[in-house]
């Protein structure tokens, strides 16, 4: 069965045909590092982490590139506000970003280029655009000449008036056309700048990704991903820069965009002030719960973030882990492929919600089965499918016993004291211990093999 992808460029679901089946190349726009990432920022990380896992399962070699933007006017402003150097700010916030994404179970990309390490490539790209008649220098700036590209706007499918309004372009006397956008701009002495043929300055935002994808993936590559909000102007301008610099028919053959994370139907964003950082959510919830919530809607659809959603994700994971816990004595095949029905869901435009439903079906089979071979097969399917989705990575006992006010040793001591009370027929004391543990969020389960516990 072929992998099918909804290509934003064509607005159609297409069979994925890599340029080179022996080496699939993917680029996803990464963070601008000046503050903690919020949950909306985390959604593309989790979505394209699943895509990268799937591609690695299908193809012998995958290069997944996700950049870090560490030169930007927001960074400059925040560094001044904090009274710290730009280097200190970007190093600190990049480290925080890595910690938070790792807590969500996201594997690191194969390459994580930084914008400041690719200034030479950006300058070379701008020089190509000028030489090809697609850019011009004016008043210390270099601008892309939008009218020089006849099919500019193909990705976003906006008309000229919408393009100008959507870009929120600055009115500037040095522009030949209102839609033209900045490739290079001058820098004052107190902000980052690099020597260039056009004077000391810094790159525009869009040229950064064109240069980094070119350096690490080539002039044309397979898949470019990012959030829906990047279609215009960022991805539209990346296409214009890359295609016009190299004379290619495409920058990337497939474009994938994830939907917004919403809060009461409004997009989660720092500008609206309705955001919650990943770090804040992780203080109260395991990273795997947050990951499951971010995967609970189809990647192209909006996803509502709420406490109710987190509780439901936790309950789902508890059910899946409980099935594994109950089958602790059942062997599961190692390095086994995911089940065919789960793979079919992922191959159909990364239908992760359906793949998660397949995990629950495997858990149901595991709970019902009595034949050892059937139980082993169901457990294998559950583990293998979870691994492909970046879920069910914890030991079941550790999952149920993680977090909380009481450490596991103290809980085990109280369980032993309760067992002693029951043997002495002091049921009032046994009930008191159970109720005290429940008040601390610890639930006891008595069974033939003794008493087990989990966090409530």
PARO-356090 format. One line per 5 residues: number of its first residue (from 1); their letters; for each residue x, y, z of C-alpha. Coordinates in steps of 0.25 Angstrom, whole numbers, padded with zeros to 4 digits, always signed. Each point is the difference from the previous one (the first is absolute). Layout:
NUM	A	X/Y/Z ~ ...
This chain:
1	XXXXX	+0000/+0000/+0000 ~ +0005/+0014/-0004 ~ +0002/+0012/+0010 ~ -0010/+0011/-0004 ~ +0002/+0014/+0004
6	XXXXX	-0009/+0012/-0002 ~ +0008/+0010/-0007 ~ -0003/+0014/+0003 ~ +0006/+0005/-0013 ~ -0010/-0008/-0008
11	XXXXX	-0011/-0001/+0010 ~ -0001/-0015/-0003 ~ +0003/-0013/+0007 ~ +0012/-0006/-0008 ~ +0008/-0013/+0000
16	XXXXX	+0014/+0004/+0006 ~ +0011/-0003/-0011 ~ +0014/+0004/+0006 ~ +0010/+0006/-0009 ~ +0010/-0010/+0005
21	XXXXX	-0007/-0012/+0007 ~ +0014/-0004/+0006 ~ +0000/+0014/+0007 ~ -0013/+0008/+0004 ~ +0003/+0014/+0004
26	XXXXX	-0009/+0009/+0009 ~ +0000/+0014/+0005 ~ -0009/+0006/+0011 ~ +0001/+0014/+0005 ~ +0005/+0000/+0014
31	XXXXX	-0001/+0010/+0012 ~ +0004/+0015/+0001 ~ +0007/-0002/+0014 ~ -0003/+0012/+0009 ~ -0010/-0006/+0010
36	XXXXX	-0006/-0013/+0004 ~ -0007/-0008/-0011 ~ -0016/+0000/+0002 ~ -0009/-0012/-0003 ~ -0003/+0006/-0014
41	XXXXX	+0015/+0000/-0003 ~ +0001/-0015/+0004 ~ -0011/-0005/-0009 ~ +0009/+0000/-0013 ~ +0011/-0006/+0008
46	XXXXX	-0008/-0012/+0004 ~ -0007/-0001/-0013 ~ +0012/-0001/-0008 ~ +0007/-0008/+0010 ~ -0010/-0011/-0004
51	XXXXX	+0002/+0003/-0015 ~ +0015/-0002/+0002 ~ -0002/-0013/+0008 ~ -0009/-0005/-0011 ~ +0009/+0004/-0011
56	XXXXX	+0012/-0007/+0007 ~ -0009/-0013/+0001 ~ -0002/+0001/-0015 ~ +0013/+0004/-0006 ~ +0015/-0003/+0002
61	XXXXX	+0004/+0014/+0003 ~ -0007/+0013/+0004 ~ +0006/+0013/+0003 ~ -0009/+0008/+0008 ~ +0004/+0015/+0002
66	XXXXX	-0006/+0010/+0010 ~ +0006/+0013/+0001 ~ +0002/+0010/+0012 ~ -0002/+0015/-0003 ~ +0010/+0007/+0009
71	XXXXX	+0001/+0013/-0007 ~ -0013/+0008/+0000 ~ -0006/+0014/+0005 ~ -0008/-0007/+0010 ~ +0013/-0006/+0006
76	XXXXX	+0007/+0013/+0000 ~ -0012/+0007/+0007 ~ -0001/-0011/+0011 ~ +0015/+0000/+0002 ~ -0001/+0015/+0003
81	XXXXX	-0012/-0002/+0009 ~ +0007/-0010/+0008 ~ +0014/+0007/+0000 ~ +0007/-0012/-0005 ~ +0008/-0003/-0012
86	XXXXX	-0007/-0005/-0013 ~ +0010/-0013/+0001 ~ -0004/-0003/+0014 ~ -0015/+0002/-0003 ~ +0000/-0009/-0012
91	XXXXX	+0009/-0011/+0007 ~ -0009/+0000/+0012 ~ -0013/-0001/-0007 ~ +0005/-0010/-0011 ~ +0004/-0009/+0012
96	XXXXX	-0014/+0002/+0006 ~ -0006/-0003/-0013 ~ +0008/-0013/-0002 ~ -0004/-0005/+0015 ~ -0015/+0003/-0003
101	XXXXX	-0001/-0007/-0013 ~ +0008/-0012/+0005 ~ -0010/-0001/+0012 ~ -0011/-0001/-0011 ~ +0007/-0012/-0006
106	XXXXX	+0005/+0007/-0012 ~ +0013/-0005/-0006 ~ +0010/+0010/-0004 ~ +0001/+0003/-0015 ~ +0012/-0006/-0008
111	XXXXX	+0005/+0015/-0002 ~ -0004/+0012/+0008 ~ +0007/+0012/-0007 ~ +0000/+0014/+0006 ~ -0002/+0012/-0008
116	XXXXX	+0012/+0007/+0005 ~ +0009/-0011/-0005 ~ -0005/+0001/-0014 ~ +0002/+0015/-0003 ~ +0010/-0003/-0011
121	XXXXX	-0011/-0009/-0007 ~ -0010/+0011/+0001 ~ +0009/+0010/-0006 ~ +0003/-0009/-0012 ~ -0015/-0003/-0002
126	XXXXX	-0003/+0015/+0000 ~ +0012/+0002/-0010 ~ -0006/-0010/-0009 ~ -0014/+0007/+0000 ~ +0006/+0013/-0003
131	XXXXX	+0008/-0006/-0012 ~ -0013/-0007/-0005 ~ -0008/+0013/+0000 ~ -0009/-0004/+0012 ~ +0006/+0009/+0011
136	XXXXX	+0006/+0014/+0001 ~ +0007/+0008/+0010 ~ -0005/+0013/+0005 ~ +0003/+0010/+0011 ~ +0008/-0011/+0008
141	XXXXX	-0010/-0010/-0003 ~ -0002/-0012/-0009 ~ -0014/-0003/-0005 ~ -0006/-0012/-0008 ~ -0008/+0006/-0012
146	XXXXX	-0013/-0007/+0001 ~ -0005/+0004/-0014 ~ +0012/-0007/-0006 ~ -0006/-0014/+0004 ~ -0013/-0002/-0009
151	XXXXX	-0006/-0011/+0009 ~ +0004/+0006/+0014 ~ -0012/-0003/+0009 ~ -0003/-0014/-0005 ~ +0002/-0007/+0014
156	XXXXX	-0010/+0010/+0007 ~ -0009/+0002/-0012 ~ -0002/+0015/+0004 ~ -0002/+0011/-0010 ~ +0009/+0012/-0001
161	XXXXX	-0008/+0009/+0010 ~ +0000/-0012/+0010 ~ +0014/-0002/-0001 ~ +0004/+0014/+0003 ~ -0010/+0001/+0012
166	XXXXX	+0004/-0014/+0005 ~ +0015/+0003/+0000 ~ -0003/+0013/+0008 ~ +0011/+0007/-0008 ~ +0007/+0012/+0004
171	XXXXX	-0002/+0012/-0009 ~ +0014/+0004/-0004 ~ +0005/+0010/-0010 ~ +0011/-0010/-0005 ~ -0010/-0011/-0004
176	XXXXX	-0003/-0001/-0015 ~ -0013/-0008/+0003 ~ -0008/+0000/+0013 ~ +0001/-0015/+0000 ~ +0015/-0001/+0000
181	XXXXX	+0006/-0006/+0013 ~ +0013/+0002/+0007 ~ +0011/-0010/-0002 ~ +0011/+0008/+0007 ~ -0001/+0013/+0009
186	XXXXX	+0010/+0009/+0007 ~ +0004/-0002/+0014 ~ +0002/+0011/+0011 ~ +0013/-0002/+0008 ~ -0008/-0005/+0012
191	XXXXX	-0006/-0012/-0007 ~ +0006/-0012/-0007 ~ +0005/+0003/-0014 ~ +0010/-0007/-0010 ~ +0008/+0006/-0011
196	XXXXX	-0006/-0001/-0014 ~ +0001/+0006/-0014 ~ -0011/+0009/+0004 ~ +0006/+0005/+0013 ~ -0001/-0005/+0014
201	XXXXX	-0014/-0007/+0003 ~ -0008/-0012/+0003 ~ -0009/-0009/-0008 ~ -0015/+0000/-0002 ~ -0007/-0011/+0006
206	XXXXX	-0004/-0008/-0012 ~ +0013/+0000/-0007 ~ +0005/-0008/+0013 ~ -0008/-0013/-0003 ~ +0003/+0001/-0015
211	XXXXX	+0015/+0000/+0003 ~ +0000/-0011/+0011 ~ -0009/-0009/-0008 ~ +0009/+0002/-0012 ~ +0013/-0003/+0008
216	XXXXX	-0005/-0013/+0006 ~ -0010/-0006/-0010 ~ +0003/+0006/-0013 ~ -0007/+0009/-0010 ~ -0013/-0008/-0001
221	XXXXX	-0004/-0010/+0011 ~ -0012/-0009/+0004 ~ -0008/+0006/+0011 ~ -0001/+0013/+0006 ~ -0009/+0001/+0013
226	XXXXX	-0004/+0011/+0010 ~ -0012/+0006/+0006 ~ -0012/+0005/-0008 ~ +0003/+0015/+0004 ~ +0014/-0002/-0008
231	XXXXX	-0007/-0002/-0013 ~ +0000/+0015/-0003 ~ +0009/+0008/+0000 ~ +0011/-0009/+0005 ~ -0001/-0013/-0008
236	XXXXX	-0005/+0008/-0012 ~ +0013/+0008/+0000 ~ +0009/-0011/+0003 ~ -0005/-0007/-0013 ~ +0002/+0014/-0008
241	XXXXX	+0014/+0001/+0005 ~ +0004/-0014/-0002 ~ -0006/-0002/-0014 ~ +0005/+0013/-0005 ~ +0014/-0002/+0005
246	XXXXX	+0002/-0014/-0006 ~ -0010/+0000/-0012 ~ -0007/-0012/+0005 ~ -0015/-0004/-0001 ~ -0002/-0002/+0015
251	XXXXX	+0007/+0002/+0013 ~ -0007/-0012/+0006 ~ -0009/-0010/-0007 ~ -0009/-0001/+0012 ~ -0005/+0010/+0010
256	XXXXX	-0007/-0004/+0013 ~ -0006/+0009/+0010 ~ -0006/-0003/+0014 ~ -0012/+0007/+0005 ~ +0000/+0010/+0011
261	XXXXX	-0001/-0003/+0015 ~ -0012/+0008/+0005 ~ -0006/+0004/+0013 ~ -0015/+0003/+0000 ~ +0001/+0001/-0015
266	XXXXX	+0011/+0010/-0001 ~ +0014/-0004/-0005 ~ +0010/-0001/+0012 ~ +0010/+0011/-0002 ~ +0009/+0009/+0008
271	XXXXX	-0007/+0012/-0006 ~ -0013/-0004/+0005 ~ +0005/-0003/+0014 ~ -0008/-0013/+0000 ~ +0012/-0009/+0000
276	XXXXX	+0006/-0010/+0010 ~ +0014/-0005/-0001 ~ +0004/-0014/-0001 ~ +0009/+0002/+0012 ~ -0013/+0004/+0008
281	XXXXX	-0008/-0012/-0005 ~ +0011/-0010/+0003 ~ +0000/+0005/+0015 ~ -0013/-0007/+0001 ~ -0001/-0011/-0010
286	XXXXX	+0009/-0010/-0006 ~ +0006/+0003/-0013 ~ -0006/-0012/-0007 ~ -0014/+0006/+0004 ~ +0003/+0013/-0007
291	XXXXX	+0005/-0008/-0012 ~ -0012/-0008/-0001 ~ -0009/+0012/+0001 ~ +0008/+0007/-0011 ~ -0002/-0013/-0009
296	XXXXX	-0015/-0002/+0003 ~ -0005/+0008/-0011 ~ +0004/-0001/-0015 ~ +0012/+0008/-0002 ~ -0006/+0009/-0011
301	XXXXX	-0012/+0003/+0010 ~ -0001/+0010/+0011 ~ +0003/-0006/+0014 ~ -0007/+0006/+0012 ~ +0009/+0000/+0013
306	XXXXX	-0007/-0002/+0013 ~ +0001/-0006/+0014 ~ -0011/-0010/-0004 ~ +0008/-0004/-0012 ~ +0012/-0002/+0008
311	XXXXX	-0008/-0009/+0010 ~ -0006/-0008/-0012 ~ +0015/-0002/-0005 ~ +0004/-0005/+0014 ~ -0012/-0009/+0001
316	XXXXX	+0003/-0006/-0014 ~ +0015/-0003/+0003 ~ -0004/-0006/+0014 ~ -0009/-0010/-0008 ~ +0012/-0003/-0010
321	XXXXX	+0010/-0001/+0011 ~ -0009/-0009/+0009 ~ -0002/-0010/-0011 ~ +0016/-0001/-0001 ~ +0000/+0000/+0015
326	XXXXX	-0009/-0012/+0001 ~ +0008/-0007/-0011 ~ +0013/+0002/+0007 ~ +0003/-0015/-0001 ~ -0003/-0001/-0014
331	XXXXX	+0012/+0001/-0010 ~ +0000/+0010/-0011 ~ +0008/-0001/-0013 ~ +0011/+0010/-0001 ~ +0002/+0008/-0012
336	XXXXX	-0013/-0004/-0006 ~ -0007/+0008/-0010 ~ -0013/+0007/+0003 ~ -0013/-0006/-0003 ~ -0006/+0001/-0014
341	XXXXX	-0012/+0008/+0004 ~ +0008/+0010/+0008 ~ +0009/+0002/-0012 ~ -0011/+0002/-0009 ~ -0005/+0011/+0008
346	XXXXX	+0013/+0007/+0000 ~ +0002/-0002/-0015 ~ -0013/+0007/-0002 ~ +0005/+0014/+0002 ~ +0005/-0002/+0014
351	XXXXX	-0013/-0004/+0006 ~ +0005/+0000/+0014 ~ -0013/+0000/+0007 ~ -0004/-0013/-0007 ~ +0013/-0006/+0003
356	XXXXX	-0002/+0003/+0015 ~ -0014/-0007/-0002 ~ +0008/-0012/-0005 ~ +0009/+0000/+0013 ~ -0013/-0001/+0008
361	XXXXX	-0005/-0011/-0008 ~ +0013/-0008/+0002 ~ -0001/+0003/+0015 ~ -0014/-0006/+0000 ~ +0005/-0012/-0007
366	XXXXX	+0011/-0001/+0010 ~ -0010/+0001/+0012 ~ -0010/-0010/-0006 ~ +0010/-0011/-0005 ~ +0003/-0012/+0007
371	XXXXX	+0009/-0008/-0010 ~ +0014/+0003/+0003 ~ +0003/+0003/-0015 ~ -0011/+0009/-0002 ~ +0004/+0008/+0013
376	XXXXX	+0014/+0001/-0005 ~ -0004/+0005/-0014 ~ -0010/+0010/+0006 ~ +0011/+0005/+0010 ~ +0010/+0001/-0012
381	XXXXX	-0010/+0008/-0008 ~ -0002/+0009/+0011 ~ +0014/+0003/+0003 ~ +0005/+0001/-0015 ~ -0012/+0010/-0003
386	XXXXX	+0003/+0008/+0012 ~ +0015/+0001/-0003 ~ -0004/+0005/-0014 ~ -0008/+0011/+0006 ~ +0009/+0003/+0011
391	XXXXX	-0009/-0005/+0010 ~ +0000/-0011/+0011 ~ +0015/+0002/+0002 ~ +0000/-0001/+0015 ~ +0000/-0013/+0009
396	XXXXX	-0015/-0002/+0004 ~ +0004/+0000/+0015 ~ +0008/+0012/-0001 ~ -0012/+0007/-0008 ~ -0010/-0003/+0011
401	XXXXX	+0010/+0004/+0011 ~ +0006/+0012/-0005 ~ -0002/+0014/+0006 ~ -0008/+0004/+0012 ~ +0004/+0004/+0014
406	XXXXX	+0003/-0014/+0006 ~ +0013/-0007/-0005 ~ -0002/-0015/-0004 ~ +0008/-0005/+0012 ~ -0010/+0007/+0009
411	XXXXX	-0012/-0005/-0007 ~ +0005/-0015/+0000 ~ +0003/+0002/+0015 ~ -0015/+0004/+0002 ~ -0005/-0011/-0009
416	XXXXX	+0008/-0010/+0009 ~ -0006/+0006/+0013 ~ -0014/-0001/-0006 ~ +0003/-0015/-0003 ~ +0004/-0002/+0014
421	XXXXX	-0013/+0007/+0005 ~ -0008/-0009/-0009 ~ +0007/-0012/+0005 ~ -0003/+0004/+0014 ~ -0015/+0003/-0004
426	XXXXX	+0002/+0014/+0003 ~ -0008/+0004/-0011 ~ -0003/+0014/+0005 ~ +0015/+0003/-0001 ~ +0001/-0006/-0013
431	XXXXX	-0011/+0009/-0006 ~ +0007/+0012/+0007 ~ +0013/-0003/-0008 ~ -0008/-0002/-0013 ~ -0007/+0013/+0002
436	XXXXX	+0012/+0008/+0004 ~ +0007/-0005/-0013 ~ -0012/+0003/-0008 ~ +0000/+0014/+0005 ~ +0015/+0001/-0004
441	XXXXX	-0004/-0004/-0014 ~ +0004/-0015/+0001 ~ -0010/-0011/-0003 ~ +0002/-0014/+0005 ~ -0005/-0012/-0008
446	XXXXX	-0001/-0014/+0007 ~ +0002/-0012/-0008 ~ +0005/-0015/+0000 ~ +0014/+0004/-0001 ~ -0001/+0011/+0011
451	XXXXX	-0002/+0015/+0001 ~ +0004/+0009/-0011 ~ -0001/+0015/-0001 ~ -0001/+0011/-0010 ~ -0001/+0015/+0001
456	X	-0014/+0005/-0001
